[in-house]
Amino acid sequence: MNDLIPRLLIPLLYFGCFSLMAYVLLAGLREAMDGVSDTYSQQAARELENLFLFVPAHRIASLSRTASIIGFVLGFLLAGSLASPAGMLGGAMAGLFLFFLIRLIPGFIIRMLQKRRLEMFNQQLTEALVTMSNALRAGFSIQQAFETIVQEGRKPIAQEFGVFVQQTRVGVRFEDALRNLEERVTSEDLTLMVRAIEIARQTGGNLTEVFELIAATIRERTRIEGRIKSMTAMGRLQGIVVGLIPVFLMGAMTILDPAMMIGFYTSVMGIAILLLVVVLLTIGFLVIKKIVNIEI
């Protein structure tokens, strides 16, 4: 009886120590993940506000966390198995891949929306410059010319110019409101317009002719960019096809012979080959992107 107590006490102490270490480790990991998730969701919420899409940060965090967990579970169920350690490891790797992939999707969607909004803004800016030039020729002030574009209500340029007009009405200096507009939109064409307005206000230039010249310049650059995109479309398509072929082959082989592919995914050589493929695909994507992206 006396020997039984130490024999039970020592395993219990080991179990308690390991349980405490696991709890501290998991608590720290959860705190770190919550901090990263909060920072990411707040940044995403600010970027969406710049797109005039007002989504609470906690809603973005909860949706991203839920979708990532669902992706992990689906990846584990599709590629893993509880019957063997190799199956559990393969399922965990597939689940983690989908977990981090889903985490990247919101950022990709936001960048796509930003790019589309910027393209629409640049397209509308040409017509807005002509309208503002006509307004100035009719005797309007530069402030009233901006208000004319806001009254037309064409999104997104009416929204951005509306924020600019609202800032000037609440006491923000005209130059500071222009700089805020430039920083918020990040358009090279808008930067050209802002610099022209600043120079004209300092030197007394004719903004009517300047706006017409800027509009003609933007039209010509848009025409050249469209021609370059059409000429490099085949190169971009080839890069996408070549980059997706290994992914489709890997998925097809996983479906046809999952036992062989799980062994490949769980072996050291297989993991090294996958990392090499990812590195080579990334390098090829960057090289093709550098070739087809021609700055004007």
Summary of the structure (lengths in Angstrom):
residues: 296
radius of gyration: 28.6
end to end distance: 87.8
largest distance: 105.6
contacts: 794
relative contact order: 0.06
helix: 88%
strand: 0%
